[in-house]
Amino acid sequence: MRCYNNRALTFRVVKRYDRSLEDYDRSITINPCLIDGLWGRAQTAFEMKLYSQALSDCEKALSIQSDFAPAQSLIKRLNKLIF
């Protein structure tokens, strides 16, 4: 899982967003409760302007860890963009 998350982050940094999402998807398939995968995928989706997906991933991350501040912050930003 960690290898997929690390590679996904690398792809996101070099703006290969589709490949980044693929690796985050693999990581989340292996462990759907791993907050790192959900958070990384949310960030990638946000950068791709896939705001609904980013919001959904943030909400899933918060269902695992309700005090996860990065997801709370991104939700606030998304709410300003979406609504």
FENKA-V681868 format. One record per residue. N is the residue number from 1. PHI is phi in whole degrees, 0 to 359 (none if undefined). D_LAST is the distance of its C-alpha to the last C-alpha in Angstrom with 1 decimal. Layout:
n=N phi=PHI d_last=D_LAST
n=N phi=PHI d_last=D_LAST
//
This chain:
n=1 phi=none d_last=34.2
n=2 phi=300 d_last=34.3
n=3 phi=296 d_last=35.8
n=4 phi=294 d_last=32.9
n=5 phi=297 d_last=30.4
n=6 phi=295 d_last=32.4
n=7 phi=292 d_last=32.8
n=8 phi=299 d_last=29.1
n=9 phi=298 d_last=28.4
n=10 phi=299 d_last=31.1
n=11 phi=298 d_last=29.6
n=12 phi=295 d_last=26.2
n=13 phi=298 d_last=28.0
n=14 phi=268 d_last=29.8
n=15 phi=65 d_last=26.7
n=16 phi=259 d_last=28.1
n=17 phi=297 d_last=24.8
n=18 phi=298 d_last=26.0
n=19 phi=293 d_last=29.0
n=20 phi=299 d_last=27.0
n=21 phi=299 d_last=24.9
n=22 phi=301 d_last=28.2
n=23 phi=290 d_last=29.7
n=24 phi=296 d_last=26.9
n=25 phi=300 d_last=27.0
n=26 phi=298 d_last=30.8
n=27 phi=299 d_last=30.5
n=28 phi=291 d_last=28.0
n=29 phi=296 d_last=30.3
n=30 phi=291 d_last=33.2
n=31 phi=217 d_last=31.5
n=32 phi=293 d_last=28.2
n=33 phi=262 d_last=28.2
n=34 phi=278 d_last=28.6
n=35 phi=295 d_last=25.7
n=36 phi=299 d_last=26.6
n=37 phi=293 d_last=26.0
n=38 phi=296 d_last=22.6
n=39 phi=294 d_last=21.5
n=40 phi=298 d_last=23.1
n=41 phi=293 d_last=21.5
n=42 phi=298 d_last=18.0
n=43 phi=296 d_last=18.9
n=44 phi=296 d_last=20.4
n=45 phi=299 d_last=17.5
n=46 phi=299 d_last=15.2
n=47 phi=295 d_last=17.9
n=48 phi=273 d_last=18.0
n=49 phi=65 d_last=14.3
n=50 phi=266 d_last=14.4
n=51 phi=295 d_last=11.1
n=52 phi=296 d_last=11.4
n=53 phi=293 d_last=15.0
n=54 phi=299 d_last=14.4
n=55 phi=297 d_last=12.2
n=56 phi=299 d_last=14.9
n=57 phi=293 d_last=17.6
n=58 phi=297 d_last=16.4
n=59 phi=296 d_last=16.4
n=60 phi=296 d_last=19.8
n=61 phi=299 d_last=21.1
n=62 phi=290 d_last=20.1
n=63 phi=289 d_last=22.0
n=64 phi=273 d_last=25.0
n=65 phi=222 d_last=24.7
n=66 phi=295 d_last=22.5
n=67 phi=257 d_last=23.2
n=68 phi=286 d_last=22.3
n=69 phi=301 d_last=20.8
n=70 phi=301 d_last=19.7
n=71 phi=292 d_last=17.4
n=72 phi=300 d_last=16.0
n=73 phi=295 d_last=15.5
n=74 phi=294 d_last=13.8
n=75 phi=300 d_last=11.3
n=76 phi=299 d_last=10.5
n=77 phi=296 d_last=10.2
n=78 phi=295 d_last=8.1
n=79 phi=298 d_last=5.5
n=80 phi=291 d_last=5.7
n=81 phi=281 d_last=5.9
n=82 phi=275 d_last=3.8
n=83 phi=251 d_last=0.0
//
